Each structure stands twice: as C-alpha cells, then as structure tokens.
Amino acid sequence: QVRLVESGGGLVQPGGSLRLSCAASGSIFSINAMGWYRQAPGKERELVATITSGGSTNYADSVKGRFTISRGNARNTVTLQMNTLKPEDTAVYSCYADAPWTGRSWGQGTQVTVSS
C-alpha cells in the first residue's frame, strides 16, 4: 500500500508562486509514475502534470511553461512548482502514485486559491 501526504497549498495573488509537495510512504519501491490532478468547482478533474520513474514529464497545455514537476532523489516525493499563477488555476490539487501491485493511490488533496 502507498500512502500520500500533500502540503503547500494556500492563497496567492495572481502572478505569484506556490510549491506543492507530496510525500509517499509504504510500498514506495514499487512506484512508477507520480503526478498531480486538479479539480475546480463545477469542472471535471484535470491532469496537470506527470513524471515517470525515468524522469519523463508531461504537462497539461494550460500549465506548460508555468508549472514544473520533479521527483526527489529518494523517488518517494514529488513536487509541483507553480509560477505565474492565474485565477483559473484555483482548484483542489491531488497527488497520485501508480504502482503495479497497488494500482493508483491518491493524496487527500490541497486547496490552491489564486485571488487578489
């Protein structure tokens, strides 16, 4: 089993930055890809960014050039650096981790609000 704990959400003004972190515990040796989804009120959940165990990354078009996903050296943490934030980035951001034996695990979600 993989347990994920997120941190780093909050309130920021447009144009500002936030860093989200997600720490995995449990069967972390089996984790392949990790990433972040977000869901705004009244909208469908959106895949924001992913990173594989080999370091390959993928981003939603809406965040390319502004967000950067990375994994820690121990491969049990994933960070989402969010720059030049816009009001439309406001959402609950959830971390996930994929592993062959446990499937997809989810964090509890963290609120990001971009507002002046």
Salt bridges, closest charged atoms under 4 A:
GLU46 OE1 - ARG38 NE 2.75
ASP61 OD1 - LYS64 NZ 3.11
ASP89 OD1 - ARG38 NH1 2.93
ASP89 OD2 - ARG66 NH1 2.72
ASP98 OD1 - ARG104 NE 2.71
